[in-house]
Amino acid sequence: MKRAKKWPFFVAAALILVIAYLTMFGLSIGGETYIKGADTIRWGIDIRGGVDATFTPADGYDATEEEMRSAESIMEIRLIARGITDYEVYTDTATDRIIVRFPWKVGETEFDPEEAIKELGDTAMLTFREGLEVDEQGNPTGTVVLEGKDLVSAQVAVYRDEYGVSRPVVEFKLTDEGKTKFAEATERNLGKIISIWMDNTLISFPTVNSVISQGEGMIEGDFTAESAQDLAEKINGGALPFKMTTENYSSISPTLGLNAKDAMVNAGIIAFVLVCLYMILYYRLPGFVAVFALIGQVVFMIAAVTRVFPVYESFTLTLPGIAGIILGIGMGVDANIISAERIKEEIRSGKTVDGAVSQGFERAFSAILDGNVTVIIVAVILMGAFGPPESICVRVLRPIFFMFGQATAGSIYSFGYTLLMGVVANMIMGVYLSRLMLRSISQLKCFRKPWFYGGAKNV
């Protein structure tokens, strides 16, 4: 058997420690951040505190999918208008539900969740106004020429100009009353701006190029397909014939969440230290190597949450997400214990150190792989069943879950994500890196005695 080299252990150990430092504390030079530290983790509502509410159409109204998407767009506008940008809004069109989650604003001491929920669920007020004038509070003051009730619909279309260039536009259709009012307004404001507002939020400000007298118009601008669709949904939302009522909501105190987070983190650190001591004392050299693998696994999972580089937004970590990290560490411990036990059995059967290490990892691999594959399946199903609609797992599993509707739950999605990252880290660190490091360090003369691998102490 070809002898392994001695240096990989020291290189791998050094890299793990350096990467662990950078992952925990980050790297900033001259005020510019190159690597994000653990302090940039975005904490979920259950930790930071906030509101979790589910809305449904009032009076049993059976909304269409288009109306539900428009209502979702209205809620997003209202959240942003309140200065709340770290929010989650998901629509379940199968059951006519909109799930809204938003945290406490940073530095906010007074917050009325019931008032915020009432404001989100109230019917939106869409207005077309002359000009762009606003008062000191930023509220529009221009003369109202159209309201949401004057619109029948809005949709995205493709317009080809005189040069043959195609671009997306938003076409809208007015009621008979709206047609009359808008014809007068466009004639009066030819060459001027008629702005479009959702409540007190400006959503568009097109210039009137011609008199619109037939009740059908077109809004041109520097649109992409996505931005045109977004504007169409917002315009449609202003004409919603229903208001949203709160099916249920919960308000989470930030103090409660932070205390729970601190308790879980402290428990995780204590458990990690005790596990490391147990591994070293009971499994000796394989246990010592396992400690480095476990550190690497923890670093990998934290990096998966922070997303390391500033160009990537950090993943939102919830209390179940922390539980997923701890469970992932437990799986890493289990993988290293299986390998260490197999190595011990090989040593006691009379094999050499090199043979025992090689055969031990080989015999342990199938058991570790089976366990990890099972957990990967569970994690992917959790992420597919409870993740946001645009996530990869949801799209992959949509053919399976389409008949159930989207049951989004950010806390469960966070658990599935950290659990999946823990399994990936376990395969990299607990299997391949552990084997590389142990085969390397076992070549040192001082560690060639079977006792270091679980054999009997030489007399």
C-alpha beads as a LAMMPS data file, in Angstrom:
LAMMPS data file: protein, C-alpha beads

459 atoms
458 bonds

1 atom types
1 bond types

-500.0 500.0 xlo xhi
-500.0 500.0 ylo yhi
-500.0 500.0 zlo zhi

Masses

1 110.0

Atoms # bond

1 1 1 0.000 0.000 0.000
2 1 1 1.302 3.412 -0.946
3 1 1 2.114 5.501 2.112
4 1 1 0.289 8.818 2.464
5 1 1 2.183 12.098 2.751
6 1 1 2.564 13.751 6.151
7 1 1 1.981 17.413 5.272
8 1 1 -1.741 17.422 4.259
9 1 1 -2.872 17.315 7.902
10 1 1 -0.997 20.479 8.821
11 1 1 -2.091 22.341 5.691
12 1 1 -5.740 21.336 6.154
13 1 1 -5.705 22.188 9.880
14 1 1 -4.162 25.600 9.213
15 1 1 -6.672 26.360 6.456
16 1 1 -9.599 25.360 8.669
17 1 1 -8.431 27.689 11.459
18 1 1 -7.779 30.614 9.100
19 1 1 -11.121 30.200 7.326
20 1 1 -12.850 29.844 10.711
21 1 1 -11.415 33.191 11.814
22 1 1 -12.432 34.934 8.588
23 1 1 -15.925 33.425 8.690
24 1 1 -16.494 34.523 12.284
25 1 1 -14.908 37.988 12.182
26 1 1 -14.833 38.849 8.465
27 1 1 -12.220 40.846 6.575
28 1 1 -12.352 44.605 6.093
29 1 1 -9.570 46.784 4.677
30 1 1 -9.786 50.553 4.562
31 1 1 -13.458 50.511 5.530
32 1 1 -14.368 48.168 2.653
33 1 1 -15.648 44.698 3.494
34 1 1 -14.261 41.805 1.471
35 1 1 -15.499 38.900 3.610
36 1 1 -18.584 39.119 5.819
37 1 1 -18.393 37.953 9.432
38 1 1 -20.970 36.156 11.560
39 1 1 -22.251 39.525 12.816
40 1 1 -23.866 40.099 9.390
41 1 1 -26.301 37.205 9.787
42 1 1 -29.886 38.303 9.151
43 1 1 -31.993 37.075 12.057
44 1 1 -35.525 35.928 11.413
45 1 1 -38.670 37.412 12.863
46 1 1 -38.779 34.765 15.605
47 1 1 -35.427 36.107 16.866
48 1 1 -35.521 39.785 15.980
49 1 1 -39.224 40.117 16.676
50 1 1 -42.021 41.204 14.372
51 1 1 -45.370 40.229 12.924
52 1 1 -46.566 37.094 11.151
53 1 1 -50.039 37.394 9.599
54 1 1 -52.252 35.489 7.155
55 1 1 -54.804 37.442 5.073
56 1 1 -57.843 36.203 3.151
57 1 1 -60.477 38.095 1.097
58 1 1 -63.270 39.479 3.264
59 1 1 -66.860 38.200 3.161
60 1 1 -65.871 34.920 1.522
61 1 1 -65.002 36.599 -1.780
62 1 1 -63.568 34.098 -4.292
63 1 1 -60.623 36.022 -5.747
64 1 1 -58.961 35.166 -9.020
65 1 1 -55.255 34.406 -9.232
66 1 1 -54.684 37.786 -10.896
67 1 1 -56.522 39.602 -8.091
68 1 1 -54.499 37.788 -5.432
69 1 1 -51.231 38.736 -7.148
70 1 1 -52.404 42.329 -7.282
71 1 1 -53.259 42.275 -3.580
72 1 1 -49.767 40.910 -2.885
73 1 1 -48.265 43.796 -4.838
74 1 1 -50.322 46.323 -2.834
75 1 1 -49.062 44.916 0.461
76 1 1 -45.466 45.115 -0.717
77 1 1 -45.954 48.782 -1.639
78 1 1 -47.400 49.549 1.777
79 1 1 -44.584 47.775 3.611
80 1 1 -41.950 49.703 1.661
81 1 1 -43.839 52.945 2.269
82 1 1 -43.513 52.282 6.015
83 1 1 -39.766 51.844 5.613
84 1 1 -39.956 48.064 6.076
85 1 1 -37.824 46.442 3.387
86 1 1 -36.857 43.193 5.160
87 1 1 -40.213 41.497 4.645
88 1 1 -41.678 38.304 3.222
89 1 1 -44.945 38.207 1.254
90 1 1 -46.174 34.913 -0.196
91 1 1 -49.417 34.192 -2.045
92 1 1 -51.261 30.872 -1.950
93 1 1 -53.672 31.195 -4.875
94 1 1 -55.150 27.745 -4.248
95 1 1 -56.659 28.780 -0.897
96 1 1 -56.793 32.578 -1.412
97 1 1 -54.287 33.335 1.328
98 1 1 -51.522 35.895 1.548
99 1 1 -48.851 35.289 4.170
100 1 1 -46.995 38.396 5.350
101 1 1 -44.014 38.488 7.691
102 1 1 -42.104 41.572 8.628
103 1 1 -39.687 42.298 11.498
104 1 1 -39.528 45.201 13.883
105 1 1 -37.775 48.146 12.294
106 1 1 -34.247 48.768 13.580
107 1 1 -34.324 51.189 16.515
108 1 1 -38.120 51.204 16.680
109 1 1 -39.452 51.445 20.226
110 1 1 -43.155 51.929 19.533
111 1 1 -45.008 49.648 17.166
112 1 1 -48.693 48.804 16.875
113 1 1 -48.935 45.460 15.032
114 1 1 -52.740 45.580 14.893
115 1 1 -52.681 48.972 13.179
116 1 1 -50.003 47.779 10.740
117 1 1 -52.065 44.692 9.871
118 1 1 -55.225 46.773 9.414
119 1 1 -53.401 49.120 7.069
120 1 1 -52.052 46.201 5.011
121 1 1 -55.479 44.626 4.602
122 1 1 -57.484 47.741 3.738
123 1 1 -58.626 48.177 0.136
124 1 1 -55.965 50.016 -1.864
125 1 1 -56.645 53.502 -3.238
126 1 1 -55.377 53.908 -6.787
127 1 1 -55.465 57.414 -8.255
128 1 1 -54.381 59.099 -11.493
129 1 1 -53.458 62.713 -10.732
130 1 1 -52.457 65.778 -12.681
131 1 1 -48.756 66.582 -12.249
132 1 1 -46.349 65.449 -9.524
133 1 1 -47.110 67.939 -6.763
134 1 1 -46.781 66.757 -3.149
135 1 1 -47.157 68.377 0.263
136 1 1 -44.557 68.560 3.047
137 1 1 -45.290 64.973 4.086
138 1 1 -44.817 63.718 0.530
139 1 1 -48.526 63.070 -0.039
140 1 1 -49.883 63.834 -3.533
141 1 1 -51.853 67.062 -3.973
142 1 1 -52.585 67.039 -7.703
143 1 1 -56.153 66.939 -8.984
144 1 1 -57.520 63.388 -9.130
145 1 1 -58.608 62.497 -12.666
146 1 1 -59.210 58.747 -12.200
147 1 1 -59.673 56.316 -9.313
148 1 1 -59.270 52.563 -9.141
149 1 1 -62.999 52.048 -9.662
150 1 1 -62.693 53.715 -13.086
151 1 1 -60.392 50.978 -14.408
152 1 1 -61.521 47.657 -15.801
153 1 1 -58.124 46.016 -16.269
154 1 1 -54.461 46.479 -17.112
155 1 1 -52.129 44.066 -18.848
156 1 1 -48.679 43.828 -20.399
157 1 1 -48.404 44.079 -24.172
158 1 1 -45.595 44.346 -26.719
159 1 1 -45.461 47.548 -28.769
160 1 1 -43.465 47.840 -31.983
161 1 1 -42.439 51.416 -32.789
162 1 1 -41.893 53.016 -36.188
163 1 1 -38.319 51.719 -36.268
164 1 1 -39.442 48.134 -35.756
165 1 1 -38.137 47.961 -32.182
166 1 1 -40.319 45.948 -29.789
167 1 1 -40.665 46.897 -26.148
168 1 1 -43.072 46.047 -23.321
169 1 1 -45.837 48.508 -22.439
170 1 1 -48.843 48.493 -20.119
171 1 1 -52.270 48.686 -21.733
172 1 1 -55.325 49.593 -19.674
173 1 1 -59.061 49.699 -20.212
174 1 1 -61.488 52.114 -18.549
175 1 1 -65.157 51.980 -17.608
176 1 1 -67.610 54.182 -19.511
177 1 1 -67.468 56.798 -16.764
178 1 1 -63.688 56.577 -16.645
179 1 1 -63.475 56.951 -20.424
180 1 1 -65.252 60.300 -20.283
181 1 1 -63.189 61.627 -17.380
182 1 1 -59.882 60.490 -18.851
183 1 1 -60.631 61.970 -22.281
184 1 1 -61.135 65.362 -20.660
185 1 1 -58.028 64.978 -18.470
186 1 1 -55.705 63.937 -21.309
187 1 1 -56.927 66.774 -23.493
188 1 1 -56.306 69.217 -20.652
189 1 1 -52.849 67.773 -19.858
190 1 1 -51.510 67.088 -23.353
191 1 1 -47.697 67.094 -23.155
192 1 1 -47.832 67.077 -19.349
193 1 1 -47.521 64.376 -16.703
194 1 1 -50.389 62.390 -15.245
195 1 1 -48.962 60.542 -12.253
196 1 1 -50.217 57.217 -10.902
197 1 1 -50.342 56.708 -7.116
198 1 1 -51.083 53.735 -4.894
199 1 1 -52.328 55.279 -1.662
200 1 1 -49.576 57.884 -1.164
201 1 1 -46.874 56.016 -3.061
202 1 1 -45.904 57.087 -6.592
203 1 1 -45.775 54.089 -8.931
204 1 1 -45.527 55.748 -12.374
205 1 1 -45.533 59.202 -14.013
206 1 1 -46.130 58.916 -17.777
207 1 1 -46.373 61.943 -20.078
208 1 1 -49.592 62.405 -22.076
209 1 1 -48.691 62.112 -25.768
210 1 1 -52.215 62.137 -27.176
211 1 1 -55.818 62.495 -26.149
212 1 1 -57.241 59.144 -24.991
213 1 1 -60.926 59.214 -25.782
214 1 1 -61.796 55.589 -26.553
215 1 1 -61.414 54.245 -23.015
216 1 1 -58.255 52.285 -23.813
217 1 1 -54.748 53.606 -23.273
218 1 1 -51.115 52.608 -23.194
219 1 1 -48.373 53.531 -20.724
220 1 1 -44.937 53.656 -22.312
221 1 1 -41.625 53.908 -20.523
222 1 1 -38.272 52.276 -19.990
223 1 1 -39.924 49.008 -18.998
224 1 1 -38.571 45.510 -18.776
225 1 1 -41.038 42.645 -19.033
226 1 1 -40.888 42.269 -15.247
227 1 1 -41.356 45.954 -14.412
228 1 1 -44.251 46.245 -16.893
229 1 1 -45.942 43.227 -15.308
230 1 1 -45.373 44.728 -11.863
231 1 1 -47.030 48.016 -12.877
232 1 1 -49.970 46.169 -14.451
233 1 1 -50.510 44.195 -11.243
234 1 1 -50.381 47.370 -9.173
235 1 1 -52.938 49.085 -11.409
236 1 1 -55.193 46.039 -11.286
237 1 1 -54.774 46.004 -7.527
238 1 1 -56.200 49.484 -7.256
239 1 1 -59.456 48.198 -8.669
240 1 1 -59.803 45.259 -6.259
241 1 1 -63.452 44.814 -5.277
242 1 1 -62.591 43.355 -1.869
243 1 1 -60.602 44.055 1.241
244 1 1 -58.384 41.560 3.034
245 1 1 -59.151 40.344 6.527
246 1 1 -56.714 38.813 8.984
247 1 1 -57.204 35.077 9.332
248 1 1 -54.641 34.906 12.127
249 1 1 -51.563 36.771 13.263
250 1 1 -48.898 36.591 15.915
251 1 1 -46.679 39.294 17.363
252 1 1 -43.252 38.188 18.550
253 1 1 -41.313 40.161 21.139
254 1 1 -37.698 40.808 20.083
255 1 1 -36.577 40.251 23.688
256 1 1 -38.136 36.777 23.744
257 1 1 -36.550 35.903 20.425
258 1 1 -33.088 37.153 21.364
259 1 1 -33.211 35.282 24.676
260 1 1 -34.179 32.078 22.886
261 1 1 -31.387 32.608 20.342
262 1 1 -28.801 33.217 23.067
263 1 1 -29.947 30.122 24.950
264 1 1 -29.702 27.923 21.854
265 1 1 -26.315 29.328 20.808
266 1 1 -24.880 28.907 24.314
267 1 1 -26.259 25.371 24.547
268 1 1 -24.754 24.597 21.151
269 1 1 -21.307 25.908 22.157
270 1 1 -21.308 23.946 25.435
271 1 1 -22.442 20.791 23.648
272 1 1 -19.776 21.272 20.972
273 1 1 -16.987 21.604 23.558
274 1 1 -18.186 18.540 25.488
275 1 1 -18.458 16.497 22.289
276 1 1 -14.920 17.485 21.276
277 1 1 -13.545 16.447 24.674
278 1 1 -15.415 13.145 24.470
279 1 1 -14.132 12.441 20.972
280 1 1 -10.502 13.092 21.958
281 1 1 -10.635 11.155 25.230
282 1 1 -12.528 8.141 23.903
283 1 1 -11.331 7.846 20.310
284 1 1 -7.855 9.340 20.780
285 1 1 -6.198 10.316 17.484
286 1 1 -9.276 9.802 15.227
287 1 1 -11.191 11.880 17.753
288 1 1 -8.570 14.650 17.624
289 1 1 -8.820 14.743 13.825
290 1 1 -12.627 14.705 14.090
291 1 1 -12.495 17.941 16.107
292 1 1 -10.909 19.765 13.157
293 1 1 -13.499 18.239 10.825
294 1 1 -16.316 19.412 13.112
295 1 1 -14.851 22.929 13.257
296 1 1 -14.717 22.913 9.472
297 1 1 -18.328 21.754 9.318
298 1 1 -19.515 24.548 11.632
299 1 1 -17.571 27.095 9.572
300 1 1 -19.110 25.751 6.354
301 1 1 -22.641 26.109 7.748
302 1 1 -22.056 29.637 9.062
303 1 1 -20.583 30.620 5.688
304 1 1 -23.682 29.176 3.991
305 1 1 -25.811 31.518 6.131
306 1 1 -23.723 34.698 5.772
307 1 1 -23.017 33.943 2.065
308 1 1 -19.431 35.151 2.752
309 1 1 -19.087 37.878 0.127
310 1 1 -20.808 41.296 0.288
311 1 1 -22.373 40.912 -3.171
312 1 1 -24.581 38.090 -1.819
313 1 1 -27.398 38.842 0.619
314 1 1 -27.229 36.858 3.849
315 1 1 -29.701 34.042 4.442
316 1 1 -32.326 34.754 7.113
317 1 1 -31.622 32.538 10.131
318 1 1 -34.511 31.554 12.402
319 1 1 -34.622 29.544 15.639
320 1 1 -35.449 26.319 13.733
321 1 1 -32.513 27.234 11.462
322 1 1 -30.213 27.248 14.493
323 1 1 -31.688 23.869 15.444
324 1 1 -30.802 22.665 11.937
325 1 1 -27.184 23.731 12.466
326 1 1 -27.024 21.887 15.787
327 1 1 -28.599 18.784 14.232
328 1 1 -26.079 18.997 11.380
329 1 1 -23.227 19.052 13.895
330 1 1 -24.752 16.008 15.566
331 1 1 -24.747 14.189 12.231
332 1 1 -21.099 15.167 11.785
333 1 1 -20.270 13.697 15.177
334 1 1 -22.140 10.525 14.262
335 1 1 -20.180 10.178 11.006
336 1 1 -16.852 10.542 12.801
337 1 1 -17.884 8.074 15.519
338 1 1 -18.832 5.459 12.906
339 1 1 -15.462 5.884 11.195
340 1 1 -13.542 5.802 14.488
341 1 1 -15.359 2.629 15.610
342 1 1 -14.619 0.903 12.312
343 1 1 -10.937 1.842 12.589
344 1 1 -10.863 0.507 16.158
345 1 1 -12.371 -2.793 15.008
346 1 1 -9.771 -3.119 12.254
347 1 1 -6.915 -2.401 14.681
348 1 1 -8.180 -5.000 17.161
349 1 1 -8.503 -7.566 14.373
350 1 1 -4.747 -7.282 13.864
351 1 1 -4.446 -4.933 10.903
352 1 1 -1.649 -2.410 10.576
353 1 1 -2.300 1.281 11.240
354 1 1 -2.401 2.112 7.526
355 1 1 -4.660 -0.826 6.733
356 1 1 -6.992 -0.081 9.657
357 1 1 -7.397 3.593 8.675
358 1 1 -8.056 2.741 5.027
359 1 1 -10.441 -0.133 5.713
360 1 1 -12.168 1.672 8.572
361 1 1 -13.194 4.634 6.426
362 1 1 -14.184 2.336 3.572
363 1 1 -16.453 0.242 5.788
364 1 1 -17.992 3.318 7.410
365 1 1 -18.737 5.119 4.150
366 1 1 -21.851 3.186 3.112
367 1 1 -23.547 3.685 6.491
368 1 1 -22.712 7.417 6.515
369 1 1 -23.853 7.848 2.923
370 1 1 -27.193 6.101 3.534
371 1 1 -27.942 8.298 6.529
372 1 1 -26.967 11.489 4.748
373 1 1 -28.966 10.719 1.608
374 1 1 -32.062 10.132 3.749
375 1 1 -31.632 13.490 5.479
376 1 1 -30.990 15.245 2.140
377 1 1 -34.334 13.941 0.868
378 1 1 -36.107 15.208 3.997
379 1 1 -34.378 18.614 3.814
380 1 1 -35.218 19.084 0.126
381 1 1 -38.866 18.115 0.742
382 1 1 -39.091 20.646 3.605
383 1 1 -37.585 23.368 1.423
384 1 1 -39.847 22.429 -1.482
385 1 1 -43.018 22.316 0.608
386 1 1 -42.413 25.443 2.697
387 1 1 -40.043 27.608 0.646
388 1 1 -40.747 30.807 -1.300
389 1 1 -42.290 30.205 -4.738
390 1 1 -39.163 31.242 -6.675
391 1 1 -36.758 28.923 -4.822
392 1 1 -35.092 26.032 -6.645
393 1 1 -36.565 23.272 -4.456
394 1 1 -40.099 24.621 -4.889
395 1 1 -39.742 24.715 -8.666
396 1 1 -38.306 21.189 -8.755
397 1 1 -41.042 19.728 -6.543
398 1 1 -43.931 21.737 -7.971
399 1 1 -45.167 18.751 -10.059
400 1 1 -45.587 16.879 -6.761
401 1 1 -46.971 19.617 -4.506
402 1 1 -49.064 21.575 -7.020
403 1 1 -52.334 20.055 -5.810
404 1 1 -51.719 21.205 -2.218
405 1 1 -50.989 24.886 -2.869
406 1 1 -48.024 26.827 -1.508
407 1 1 -47.778 26.444 2.283
408 1 1 -44.917 28.864 2.844
409 1 1 -43.313 28.869 6.287
410 1 1 -40.008 30.709 6.508
411 1 1 -38.958 29.108 9.795
412 1 1 -39.342 25.569 8.414
413 1 1 -37.592 26.595 5.194
414 1 1 -34.700 27.910 7.297
415 1 1 -34.530 24.572 9.145
416 1 1 -34.451 22.645 5.874
417 1 1 -31.748 24.914 4.446
418 1 1 -29.359 24.672 7.409
419 1 1 -30.006 20.932 7.674
420 1 1 -29.130 20.488 3.987
421 1 1 -25.982 22.582 4.367
422 1 1 -25.065 20.483 7.408
423 1 1 -25.307 17.274 5.386
424 1 1 -23.193 18.718 2.565
425 1 1 -20.610 19.907 5.101
426 1 1 -20.682 16.484 6.767
427 1 1 -19.859 14.716 3.513
428 1 1 -17.007 17.120 2.768
429 1 1 -15.535 17.451 6.239
430 1 1 -16.648 14.371 8.135
431 1 1 -15.854 11.891 5.365
432 1 1 -13.286 13.111 2.856
433 1 1 -11.323 15.658 4.905
434 1 1 -11.243 13.446 8.015
435 1 1 -9.834 10.561 5.982
436 1 1 -7.221 12.789 4.337
437 1 1 -6.113 14.287 7.657
438 1 1 -6.019 11.006 9.584
439 1 1 -4.105 9.163 6.865
440 1 1 -1.627 12.051 6.855
441 1 1 -1.045 12.401 10.594
442 1 1 -0.835 8.634 11.016
443 1 1 2.421 8.718 9.026
444 1 1 4.200 10.570 11.832
445 1 1 6.431 8.177 13.753
446 1 1 5.028 9.250 17.115
447 1 1 1.507 8.181 16.043
448 1 1 2.300 4.753 14.620
449 1 1 1.256 2.893 17.793
450 1 1 -2.090 1.038 17.608
451 1 1 -3.110 2.510 20.984
452 1 1 -3.758 5.886 19.316
453 1 1 -6.482 4.238 17.205
454 1 1 -8.241 2.264 19.910
455 1 1 -5.917 -0.715 20.209
456 1 1 -4.504 -2.097 23.471
457 1 1 -1.694 -0.144 25.087
458 1 1 1.696 -1.713 24.484
459 1 1 3.175 -3.369 27.565

Bonds

1 1 1 2
2 1 2 3
3 1 3 4
4 1 4 5
5 1 5 6
6 1 6 7
7 1 7 8
8 1 8 9
9 1 9 10
10 1 10 11
11 1 11 12
12 1 12 13
13 1 13 14
14 1 14 15
15 1 15 16
16 1 16 17
17 1 17 18
18 1 18 19
19 1 19 20
20 1 20 21
21 1 21 22
22 1 22 23
23 1 23 24
24 1 24 25
25 1 25 26
26 1 26 27
27 1 27 28
28 1 28 29
29 1 29 30
30 1 30 31
31 1 31 32
32 1 32 33
33 1 33 34
34 1 34 35
35 1 35 36
36 1 36 37
37 1 37 38
38 1 38 39
39 1 39 40
40 1 40 41
41 1 41 42
42 1 42 43
43 1 43 44
44 1 44 45
45 1 45 46
46 1 46 47
47 1 47 48
48 1 48 49
49 1 49 50
50 1 50 51
51 1 51 52
52 1 52 53
53 1 53 54
54 1 54 55
55 1 55 56
56 1 56 57
57 1 57 58
58 1 58 59
59 1 59 60
60 1 60 61
61 1 61 62
62 1 62 63
63 1 63 64
64 1 64 65
65 1 65 66
66 1 66 67
67 1 67 68
68 1 68 69
69 1 69 70
70 1 70 71
71 1 71 72
72 1 72 73
73 1 73 74
74 1 74 75
75 1 75 76
76 1 76 77
77 1 77 78
78 1 78 79
79 1 79 80
80 1 80 81
81 1 81 82
82 1 82 83
83 1 83 84
84 1 84 85
85 1 85 86
86 1 86 87
87 1 87 88
88 1 88 89
89 1 89 90
90 1 90 91
91 1 91 92
92 1 92 93
93 1 93 94
94 1 94 95
95 1 95 96
96 1 96 97
97 1 97 98
98 1 98 99
99 1 99 100
100 1 100 101
101 1 101 102
102 1 102 103
103 1 103 104
104 1 104 105
105 1 105 106
106 1 106 107
107 1 107 108
108 1 108 109
109 1 109 110
110 1 110 111
111 1 111 112
112 1 112 113
113 1 113 114
114 1 114 115
115 1 115 116
116 1 116 117
117 1 117 118
118 1 118 119
119 1 119 120
120 1 120 121
121 1 121 122
122 1 122 123
123 1 123 124
124 1 124 125
125 1 125 126
126 1 126 127
127 1 127 128
128 1 128 129
129 1 129 130
130 1 130 131
131 1 131 132
132 1 132 133
133 1 133 134
134 1 134 135
135 1 135 136
136 1 136 137
137 1 137 138
138 1 138 139
139 1 139 140
140 1 140 141
141 1 141 142
142 1 142 143
143 1 143 144
144 1 144 145
145 1 145 146
146 1 146 147
147 1 147 148
148 1 148 149
149 1 149 150
150 1 150 151
151 1 151 152
152 1 152 153
153 1 153 154
154 1 154 155
155 1 155 156
156 1 156 157
157 1 157 158
158 1 158 159
159 1 159 160
160 1 160 161
161 1 161 162
162 1 162 163
163 1 163 164
164 1 164 165
165 1 165 166
166 1 166 167
167 1 167 168
168 1 168 169
169 1 169 170
170 1 170 171
171 1 171 172
172 1 172 173
173 1 173 174
174 1 174 175
175 1 175 176
176 1 176 177
177 1 177 178
178 1 178 179
179 1 179 180
180 1 180 181
181 1 181 182
182 1 182 183
183 1 183 184
184 1 184 185
185 1 185 186
186 1 186 187
187 1 187 188
188 1 188 189
189 1 189 190
190 1 190 191
191 1 191 192
192 1 192 193
193 1 193 194
194 1 194 195
195 1 195 196
196 1 196 197
197 1 197 198
198 1 198 199
199 1 199 200
200 1 200 201
201 1 201 202
202 1 202 203
203 1 203 204
204 1 204 205
205 1 205 206
206 1 206 207
207 1 207 208
208 1 208 209
209 1 209 210
210 1 210 211
211 1 211 212
212 1 212 213
213 1 213 214
214 1 214 215
215 1 215 216
216 1 216 217
217 1 217 218
218 1 218 219
219 1 219 220
220 1 220 221
221 1 221 222
222 1 222 223
223 1 223 224
224 1 224 225
225 1 225 226
226 1 226 227
227 1 227 228
228 1 228 229
229 1 229 230
230 1 230 231
231 1 231 232
232 1 232 233
233 1 233 234
234 1 234 235
235 1 235 236
236 1 236 237
237 1 237 238
238 1 238 239
239 1 239 240
240 1 240 241
241 1 241 242
242 1 242 243
243 1 243 244
244 1 244 245
245 1 245 246
246 1 246 247
247 1 247 248
248 1 248 249
249 1 249 250
250 1 250 251
251 1 251 252
252 1 252 253
253 1 253 254
254 1 254 255
255 1 255 256
256 1 256 257
257 1 257 258
258 1 258 259
259 1 259 260
260 1 260 261
261 1 261 262
262 1 262 263
263 1 263 264
264 1 264 265
265 1 265 266
266 1 266 267
267 1 267 268
268 1 268 269
269 1 269 270
270 1 270 271
271 1 271 272
272 1 272 273
273 1 273 274
274 1 274 275
275 1 275 276
276 1 276 277
277 1 277 278
278 1 278 279
279 1 279 280
280 1 280 281
281 1 281 282
282 1 282 283
283 1 283 284
284 1 284 285
285 1 285 286
286 1 286 287
287 1 287 288
288 1 288 289
289 1 289 290
290 1 290 291
291 1 291 292
292 1 292 293
293 1 293 294
294 1 294 295
295 1 295 296
296 1 296 297
297 1 297 298
298 1 298 299
299 1 299 300
300 1 300 301
301 1 301 302
302 1 302 303
303 1 303 304
304 1 304 305
305 1 305 306
306 1 306 307
307 1 307 308
308 1 308 309
309 1 309 310
310 1 310 311
311 1 311 312
312 1 312 313
313 1 313 314
314 1 314 315
315 1 315 316
316 1 316 317
317 1 317 318
318 1 318 319
319 1 319 320
320 1 320 321
321 1 321 322
322 1 322 323
323 1 323 324
324 1 324 325
325 1 325 326
326 1 326 327
327 1 327 328
328 1 328 329
329 1 329 330
330 1 330 331
331 1 331 332
332 1 332 333
333 1 333 334
334 1 334 335
335 1 335 336
336 1 336 337
337 1 337 338
338 1 338 339
339 1 339 340
340 1 340 341
341 1 341 342
342 1 342 343
343 1 343 344
344 1 344 345
345 1 345 346
346 1 346 347
347 1 347 348
348 1 348 349
349 1 349 350
350 1 350 351
351 1 351 352
352 1 352 353
353 1 353 354
354 1 354 355
355 1 355 356
356 1 356 357
357 1 357 358
358 1 358 359
359 1 359 360
360 1 360 361
361 1 361 362
362 1 362 363
363 1 363 364
364 1 364 365
365 1 365 366
366 1 366 367
367 1 367 368
368 1 368 369
369 1 369 370
370 1 370 371
371 1 371 372
372 1 372 373
373 1 373 374
374 1 374 375
375 1 375 376
376 1 376 377
377 1 377 378
378 1 378 379
379 1 379 380
380 1 380 381
381 1 381 382
382 1 382 383
383 1 383 384
384 1 384 385
385 1 385 386
386 1 386 387
387 1 387 388
388 1 388 389
389 1 389 390
390 1 390 391
391 1 391 392
392 1 392 393
393 1 393 394
394 1 394 395
395 1 395 396
396 1 396 397
397 1 397 398
398 1 398 399
399 1 399 400
400 1 400 401
401 1 401 402
402 1 402 403
403 1 403 404
404 1 404 405
405 1 405 406
406 1 406 407
407 1 407 408
408 1 408 409
409 1 409 410
410 1 410 411
411 1 411 412
412 1 412 413
413 1 413 414
414 1 414 415
415 1 415 416
416 1 416 417
417 1 417 418
418 1 418 419
419 1 419 420
420 1 420 421
421 1 421 422
422 1 422 423
423 1 423 424
424 1 424 425
425 1 425 426
426 1 426 427
427 1 427 428
428 1 428 429
429 1 429 430
430 1 430 431
431 1 431 432
432 1 432 433
433 1 433 434
434 1 434 435
435 1 435 436
436 1 436 437
437 1 437 438
438 1 438 439
439 1 439 440
440 1 440 441
441 1 441 442
442 1 442 443
443 1 443 444
444 1 444 445
445 1 445 446
446 1 446 447
447 1 447 448
448 1 448 449
449 1 449 450
450 1 450 451
451 1 451 452
452 1 452 453
453 1 453 454
454 1 454 455
455 1 455 456
456 1 456 457
457 1 457 458
458 1 458 459
